Amino acid sequence: MMNDLKTGLKLMRYAYGIKTNCIQAAVFLLAGLVLILSGGEGNLVVWGGFFWISISMLPTQLIYTLGVSKLVQASPMRKKLQTVFPVAANFACVTAVYLAELVMCGIRLGVRPDEAGWMGRSLIALAVMMAFMMLYLGACYKYFVAATLFLVPVMVFWLRGGIENWVYAQFLFGGRDVPLGQAAAIGFGILILGALAEYLLVLLFYRAPLSKMAQAVPLRKEL
């Protein structure tokens, strides 16, 4: 897995739109940082988390642009470029984002220790949303419209705070607070399950053609 991740990261330098994606990542990073550190309860998992999750999607997008090339499509690396490489890069990125969120939690708790109660639930909700995004990435580059129709209601529900306030507070934990260490462990477990599910999806849909809608307009004529 580590070798596949290194190879995927090296290949991204040849991807389409790498400069644009780097600028987007910087904007999302700053926006998420401001919201997480300065916002009130819920911003950690809702808006701040949304911007940082968006960063984790960008490497996958870059790797899939490589598959548009007819030379790559005829290469023995074709399968890995549509299966192993994007999943490995995405899992590495969501793990890095989640670790960064944990650091932000530590900083916030140092300043506002009274927020410990809801922060654990927020971290678990963030991990679940990341897992949903992994499922989306596992399907959207082959079936963009169907995958997006699946994701939109989930995103709307999440951005309104539904997942945090209902699923975790009521169903899973009966409204109880979750200690930060326990929440982090549960969150990482959810991310691992999300990566496995994403990998199964990309294997399932591997033989389907790449979706034109999932690529930038200049690349669609190549498909």
DASULPE-V560241 format. One record per pair of residues at least 4 apart in sequence whose C-alpha atoms are under 6 Angstrom apart, sorted by sequence separation. I is the first residue (numbers start at 1). J is the second residue. If there is no record, write none. Layout:
<<I;J> <I;J>>
This chain:
<<25;29> <28;32> <32;36> <34;38> <35;39> <39;43> <42;46> <43;47> <44;48> <45;49> <46;50> <49;53> <80;84> <81;85> <84;88> <86;90> <94;98> <108;112> <109;113> <136;140> <139;143> <140;144> <155;159> <158;162> <162;166> <163;167> <164;168> <165;169> <166;170> <167;171> <168;172> <169;173> <170;174> <183;187> <202;206> <43;48> <44;49> <67;72> <73;78> <80;85> <157;162> <158;163> <168;173> <169;174> <170;175> <72;78> <169;175> <36;43> <140;147> <36;44> <212;220> <136;147> <36;48> <35;48> <32;48> <32;51> <32;52> <28;51> <60;86> <25;55> <60;90> <56;93> <56;94> <125;164> <15;62> <16;65> <15;65> <12;63> <15;66> <121;178> <120;178> <120;179> <124;183> <117;177> <120;180> <127;187> <131;191> <134;194> <138;198> <120;183> <124;187> <131;194> <135;198> <138;201> <134;198> <138;202> <142;210> <141;210> <142;211> <141;211> <144;214> <141;214> <8;85> <45;122> <4;85> <45;126> <5;88> <5;89> <46;159> <83;202>>
